[in-house]
Amino acid sequence: MNYESFCPVCDAQVKLGANTVLDELVECSDCGSELVVTCLDPFRVDEAPQVEEDWGQ
């Protein structure tokens, strides 16, 4: 079984295999955006949150 959805940034089709897991990070093959799998049924990806440096504060 393959999962497919659309990139929320560029609307390109995103396909992943049956071993896809929740919260997995993937990259859009068209625009290079980092995406996170937020739902498996139905399959859904959202733009991954940007990681900010803590700088120890």
Backbone as JSON Lines, residues from 0, in Angstrom:
{"i":0,"aa":"M","n":[0.85,-1.19,0.0],"ca":[0.0,0.0,0.0],"c":[0.89,1.24,0.0]}
{"i":1,"aa":"N","n":[0.6,2.18,-0.85],"ca":[1.32,3.43,-0.89],"c":[0.41,4.55,-0.38]}
{"i":2,"aa":"Y","n":[1.03,5.51,0.27],"ca":[0.3,6.67,0.75],"c":[0.59,7.84,-0.17]}
{"i":3,"aa":"E","n":[-0.38,8.69,-0.39],"ca":[-0.13,9.9,-1.17],"c":[-0.96,11.05,-0.67]}
{"i":4,"aa":"S","n":[-0.39,12.23,-0.78],"ca":[-1.03,13.47,-0.37],"c":[-0.43,14.56,-1.24]}
{"i":5,"aa":"F","n":[-0.63,15.81,-0.84],"ca":[-0.07,16.92,-1.6],"c":[0.72,17.83,-0.68]}
{"i":6,"aa":"C","n":[1.83,18.33,-1.17],"ca":[2.69,19.24,-0.41],"c":[1.91,20.51,-0.11]}
{"i":7,"aa":"P","n":[1.88,20.95,1.16],"ca":[1.15,22.16,1.51],"c":[1.85,23.44,1.03]}
{"i":8,"aa":"V","n":[3.09,23.33,0.57],"ca":[3.85,24.49,0.11],"c":[3.7,24.7,-1.39]}
{"i":9,"aa":"C","n":[3.92,23.61,-2.18],"ca":[3.9,23.77,-3.64],"c":[2.81,22.95,-4.33]}
{"i":10,"aa":"D","n":[2.04,22.18,-3.58],"ca":[0.93,21.37,-4.08],"c":[1.37,20.19,-4.95]}
{"i":11,"aa":"A","n":[2.65,19.81,-4.89],"ca":[3.12,18.64,-5.61],"c":[2.64,17.38,-4.91]}
{"i":12,"aa":"Q","n":[2.49,16.3,-5.66],"ca":[2.06,15.04,-5.07],"c":[3.22,14.45,-4.26]}
{"i":13,"aa":"V","n":[2.91,13.99,-3.04],"ca":[3.88,13.37,-2.16],"c":[3.46,11.91,-2.0]}
{"i":14,"aa":"K","n":[4.36,10.98,-2.35],"ca":[4.08,9.55,-2.22],"c":[5.09,8.92,-1.28]}
{"i":15,"aa":"L","n":[4.6,8.06,-0.4],"ca":[5.46,7.32,0.51],"c":[4.99,5.88,0.57]}
{"i":16,"aa":"G","n":[5.84,5.0,1.01],"ca":[5.53,3.58,1.05],"c":[4.73,3.16,2.27]}
{"i":17,"aa":"A","n":[4.45,1.88,2.34],"ca":[3.63,1.32,3.4],"c":[4.31,1.37,4.77]}
{"i":18,"aa":"N","n":[5.63,1.55,4.82],"ca":[6.33,1.59,6.1],"c":[6.38,2.99,6.7]}
{"i":19,"aa":"T","n":[5.62,3.92,6.13],"ca":[5.55,5.29,6.64],"c":[4.94,5.3,8.03]}
{"i":20,"aa":"V","n":[5.53,6.11,8.93],"ca":[5.04,6.19,10.3],"c":[4.62,7.62,10.65]}
{"i":21,"aa":"L","n":[3.76,7.75,11.63],"ca":[3.3,9.04,12.11],"c":[4.49,9.86,12.61]}
{"i":22,"aa":"D","n":[4.49,11.15,12.34],"ca":[5.54,12.09,12.73],"c":[6.85,11.9,11.98]}
{"i":23,"aa":"E","n":[6.84,11.1,10.92],"ca":[8.04,10.92,10.09],"c":[8.31,12.2,9.31]}
{"i":24,"aa":"L","n":[9.56,12.59,9.21],"ca":[9.95,13.76,8.43],"c":[10.31,13.31,7.02]}
{"i":25,"aa":"V","n":[9.76,14.0,6.04],"ca":[10.05,13.71,4.63],"c":[10.31,15.02,3.92]}
{"i":26,"aa":"E","n":[10.92,14.93,2.74],"ca":[11.21,16.13,1.96],"c":[10.41,16.09,0.68]}
{"i":27,"aa":"C","n":[9.82,17.21,0.31],"ca":[9.09,17.31,-0.95],"c":[10.11,17.21,-2.09]}
{"i":28,"aa":"S","n":[9.87,16.32,-3.02],"ca":[10.81,16.14,-4.13],"c":[10.77,17.31,-5.11]}
{"i":29,"aa":"D","n":[9.71,18.11,-5.1],"ca":[9.63,19.25,-6.01],"c":[10.25,20.52,-5.43]}
{"i":30,"aa":"C","n":[9.83,20.93,-4.23],"ca":[10.28,22.22,-3.69],"c":[11.32,22.09,-2.58]}
{"i":31,"aa":"G","n":[11.54,20.86,-2.06],"ca":[12.54,20.65,-1.03],"c":[12.09,20.99,0.37]}
{"i":32,"aa":"S","n":[10.82,21.35,0.56],"ca":[10.31,21.68,1.89],"c":[10.33,20.45,2.78]}
{"i":33,"aa":"E","n":[10.64,20.65,4.07],"ca":[10.59,19.56,5.03],"c":[9.15,19.41,5.51]}
{"i":34,"aa":"L","n":[8.63,18.19,5.41],"ca":[7.25,17.91,5.76],"c":[7.21,16.86,6.86]}
{"i":35,"aa":"V","n":[6.12,16.86,7.61],"ca":[5.94,15.88,8.67],"c":[4.61,15.16,8.43]}
{"i":36,"aa":"V","n":[4.63,13.83,8.6],"ca":[3.41,13.03,8.44],"c":[2.57,13.24,9.69]}
{"i":37,"aa":"T","n":[1.37,13.81,9.51],"ca":[0.5,14.13,10.65],"c":[-0.69,13.19,10.78]}
{"i":38,"aa":"C","n":[-0.95,12.4,9.76],"ca":[-2.07,11.46,9.81],"c":[-1.81,10.36,8.79]}
{"i":39,"aa":"L","n":[-2.17,9.13,9.13],"ca":[-1.98,8.0,8.2],"c":[-3.27,7.56,7.53]}
{"i":40,"aa":"D","n":[-4.42,7.87,8.13],"ca":[-5.69,7.43,7.56],"c":[-6.73,8.52,7.73]}
{"i":41,"aa":"P","n":[-6.89,9.4,6.78],"ca":[-6.22,9.44,5.48],"c":[-4.81,10.02,5.62]}
{"i":42,"aa":"F","n":[-3.95,9.69,4.66],"ca":[-2.58,10.16,4.68],"c":[-2.55,11.68,4.56]}
{"i":43,"aa":"R","n":[-1.76,12.34,5.44],"ca":[-1.67,13.8,5.4],"c":[-0.27,14.23,5.84]}
{"i":44,"aa":"V","n":[0.27,15.22,5.11],"ca":[1.54,15.83,5.5],"c":[1.33,17.33,5.68]}
{"i":45,"aa":"D","n":[2.05,17.9,6.62],"ca":[2.03,19.34,6.86],"c":[3.47,19.82,6.86]}
{"i":46,"aa":"E","n":[3.65,21.12,6.71],"ca":[5.0,21.68,6.75],"c":[5.56,21.49,8.15]}
{"i":47,"aa":"A","n":[6.77,20.98,8.22],"ca":[7.42,20.75,9.52],"c":[7.75,22.09,10.16]}
{"i":48,"aa":"P","n":[7.6,22.19,11.47],"ca":[7.93,23.45,12.16],"c":[9.43,23.73,12.05]}
{"i":49,"aa":"Q","n":[9.77,24.99,11.95],"ca":[11.16,25.4,11.9],"c":[11.78,25.24,13.28]}
{"i":50,"aa":"V","n":[12.96,24.67,13.33],"ca":[13.67,24.49,14.59],"c":[14.45,25.76,14.88]}
{"i":51,"aa":"E","n":[14.22,26.31,16.07],"ca":[14.93,27.53,16.47],"c":[16.0,27.17,17.48]}
{"i":52,"aa":"E","n":[17.12,27.85,17.38],"ca":[18.2,27.6,18.33],"c":[17.83,28.16,19.69]}
{"i":53,"aa":"D","n":[18.21,27.46,20.74],"ca":[17.87,27.81,22.1],"c":[18.86,28.84,22.67]}
{"i":54,"aa":"W","n":[20.13,28.72,22.34],"ca":[21.17,29.6,22.86],"c":[21.24,29.59,24.38]}
{"i":55,"aa":"G","n":[20.63,28.6,25.04],"ca":[20.74,28.43,26.49],"c":[19.99,29.46,27.31]}
{"i":56,"aa":"Q","n":[18.99,30.06,26.75],"ca":[18.27,31.11,27.48],"c":[16.97,30.57,28.04]}
